[in-house]
Amino acid sequence: MEVLAMLVNGFYVSMSAANLLACTIGVLIGTLVGVLPGIGPVGTMALLLPFSFTMDVTTALIMFAGIYYGSMYGCSTTSILLNVPGEASSVVTCIDGHAMAKKGRAGAALAIAAIGSLIAGTMGLVGLTFFAPILSRFAVTFGPPEYFAIAVFGLLLLMRLTGTSMLKSGLMVTIGIMLGTIGLDSLTGINRFVFGIDELQRGMEFSVVVMGLFGVAEILHTLVHSEVNDKIQSVRFRELYPSKEEWQRSLGPIFRGGVIGFLVGLLPGPSATISTFASYAVEKRHSNRPEEFGQGAIEGVAGPESANNAAASATMIPLLSLGLPFSPSAAILLSGFMIHGIMPGPTLMTQNPDLFWGLIASMYIGNVILLIVNLPLVGMFAYLLKTPIRILMPIVLIITLTGAYTINNSLFDLGLLTAFGILGFFMKQTGYEPAPLVLGLMLGPVLENGLVQGLIIGDGSIWFFLSRPISGTILSLGIALLLFNIGIWFAERRQSKKYKAKMGGV
């Protein structure tokens, strides 16, 4: 009951005119940031930090938090409509969201993304409200061996999330891991595979790679196959929102995505992105119609979009309870605290209760504001698909190029964007999916750092990873999963040979 009383007081704090205005401004900026590829919540919050010096600390942090979780909403818009992920956490949404848009169900996909984000985000906030101290202590028990084990298990589990062959997916994951080794080694300080190019010292910019493989590749594919624009069905007003069947199919993924996102969000690293991959894999395995995934399955939008918003809420737990930022966005929020002379941690809840509970209450309010703002715009967003290609594609290309340039203000990034756009186009033409490559690029550094640091701690013994309870259990599950996938691969090959022999005998 004490928690509920403090939360009520938090609502009283967050409902003041200044804090309510800050929350509204924050979520609106976050939505815009999500829609515009490349800019991202981290850069936006960093740019706005100086403006918070003269603001009340609670008001400033409410605004920054609004930008953070508001960007999760906005990212789904361009992913569904244009196959251009505004953030890495929306890569998975492209797979089925854009396929739904091509079938004239963009409105339903956008509405489910918004409603799922509200429900799962609220689930994450409930967890943040009641379980922050307990869960944050569990999260920090993870060391390098556990990170390595999670990365290995994640790669094995999510390798075939797009439904392509295991060999193709494995090749793409491997290439992604190799790309992740480019740049300055964080452990030794040695430049690797930069070939004398100074810009590569910082590594492959993840957002640029994603925008190239998905956004620019989609633009090239659309221009080459211009008839796809004619295949998009007309959107009637009554079809702008989910049908009864789509609602029924979405409810389970929304709640499962909320749970997955919350649990994954407690782990350091790109938890929002990892949670979307995990949610997509779970929904595909759980579905009675797995063949629809990749072709416009509503579950492929509901689950991942719910997961990334729940993960955004869960990431606040270690930040507020222990002062540990587990993501770049959380690190900027930590900077906001420190600029105003406040250090998040175990004493924050007792020494600054109005700030702690006011921030949490504002996130409840912000999620509702986002839904109120986004749902009426679903129709307008859906009708963007009817814009002629000769007008739409140049606009999308300009936005993508601008977003890529603003990340580092680098012309080299534009060249990188173009190169990966051409690569993504040829991958699309030859049946290779870019999602496994993105997964490898994202988890590759986690895999490498966890392995090297774990070997240092364990005096070079690989058995050290198996001797620890958590990492040993996860790695054992990973080995079992690998053997299972190999067994399925051999069974599929045997079945294919029997089918060919049977057809040859007919």
JOCOR-V150223 format. One record per backbone hydrogen bond with DSSP energy under -0.5 kcal/mol. NH is the residue of the N-H (numbers start at 0). CO is the residue of the C=O. If there is no record, write none. Layout:
[[NH,CO] [NH,CO]]
This chain:
[[4,0] [5,1] [6,2] [7,3] [8,4] [9,5] [10,6] [11,7] [12,8] [13,9] [14,10] [15,12] [19,15] [20,16] [21,17] [22,18] [23,19] [24,20] [25,21] [26,22] [27,23] [28,24] [29,25] [30,26] [31,27] [32,28] [33,29] [34,30] [35,31] [36,34] [37,85] [38,35] [39,32] [39,35] [42,38] [43,39] [44,40] [45,41] [46,42] [47,43] [48,44] [50,47] [51,47] [51,48] [52,49] [54,51] [59,55] [60,56] [61,57] [62,58] [63,59] [64,60] [65,61] [66,62] [67,63] [68,64] [69,65] [70,66] [71,67] [72,68] [72,69] [73,69] [74,70] [75,71] [75,72] [76,73] [77,73] [78,74] [79,75] [80,76] [81,77] [82,77] [82,78] [83,77] [84,82] [85,74] [89,86] [90,87] [93,89] [93,90] [94,90] [94,91] [95,91] [96,92] [97,93] [99,95] [100,96] [101,97] [102,98] [102,99] [103,100] [104,99] [108,104] [109,105] [110,106] [111,107] [112,108] [113,109] [114,110] [115,111] [116,112] [117,113] [118,114] [119,115] [120,116] [121,117] [122,118] [123,119] [124,120] [125,121] [126,122] [127,123] [128,124] [129,125] [130,126] [131,127] [134,130] [135,131] [136,132] [137,133] [138,134] [139,135] [140,137] [141,138] [145,142] [146,142] [147,143] [148,144] [149,145] [150,146] [151,147] [152,148] [153,149] [154,150] [155,151] [156,152] [157,153] [158,154] [160,157] [162,159] [168,164] [169,165] [170,166] [171,167] [172,168] [173,169] [174,170] [175,171] [176,172] [177,173] [178,174] [179,175] [180,176] [180,177] [181,178] [182,191] [183,200] [184,189] [188,184] [191,182] [196,193] [197,195] [199,196] [200,197] [201,198] [202,199] [204,202] [208,204] [209,205] [210,206] [211,207] [212,208] [213,209] [214,209] [214,210] [215,210] [216,211] [217,213] [218,214] [219,215] [220,216] [221,217] [222,218] [223,219] [224,220] [225,222] [225,223] [227,224] [228,225] [229,226] [230,226] [230,227] [231,227] [231,228] [235,233] [238,235] [239,236] [246,242] [247,243] [248,244] [249,245] [249,246] [250,246] [251,247] [252,248] [253,249] [254,250] [255,251] [256,252] [257,253] [258,254] [259,255] [260,256] [261,257] [262,258] [263,259] [264,260] [265,262] [266,263] [268,325] [270,268] [273,269] [274,270] [275,271] [276,272] [277,273] [278,274] [279,275] [280,276] [281,277] [282,278] [283,279] [284,280] [285,281] [286,282] [291,288] [292,289] [294,291] [299,296] [300,297] [301,297] [302,298] [304,300] [305,301] [306,302] [307,303] [308,304] [309,305] [310,306] [311,307] [312,308] [313,309] [314,310] [315,312] [316,313] [317,313] [318,314] [319,315] [320,316] [321,317] [322,317] [322,318] [323,317] [324,322] [325,323] [330,326] [331,327] [332,328] [333,329] [334,330] [335,331] [336,332] [337,333] [338,334] [339,335] [339,336] [340,337] [341,336] [343,341] [344,319] [347,344] [348,344] [350,346] [351,347] [355,351] [356,352] [357,353] [358,354] [359,355] [360,356] [361,357] [362,358] [362,359] [363,359] [364,360] [365,361] [366,362] [367,363] [368,364] [369,365] [370,366] [371,367] [372,368] [373,369] [374,370] [375,371] [376,373] [377,374] [380,376] [381,377] [382,378] [383,379] [383,380] [384,381] [385,382] [386,383] [390,387] [391,387] [392,388] [394,390] [395,391] [396,392] [397,393] [398,394] [399,395] [400,396] [401,397] [402,398] [403,399] [404,400] [405,401] [406,402] [406,403] [407,403] [407,404] [408,404] [409,404] [413,409] [414,410] [415,411] [416,412] [417,413] [418,414] [419,415] [420,416] [421,417] [422,418] [423,419] [424,420] [425,421] [426,422] [427,423] [428,424] [429,425] [430,426] [430,427] [431,426] [437,433] [438,434] [439,435] [440,436] [441,437] [442,438] [443,439] [444,440] [446,442] [447,443] [448,444] [449,445] [450,446] [451,447] [452,448] [453,449] [454,450] [455,451] [456,452] [457,453] [458,455] [459,454] [460,457] [461,459] [463,460] [464,461] [465,461] [466,462] [467,463] [471,467] [472,468] [473,469] [474,470] [475,471] [476,472] [477,473] [478,474] [479,475] [480,476] [481,477] [482,478] [483,479] [484,480] [485,481] [486,482] [487,483] [488,484] [489,485] [490,486] [491,487] [492,488] [493,489] [494,490] [495,491] [496,492] [497,493] [498,494] [499,495] [500,496] [501,497] [502,498] [503,499] [504,500] [505,501]]
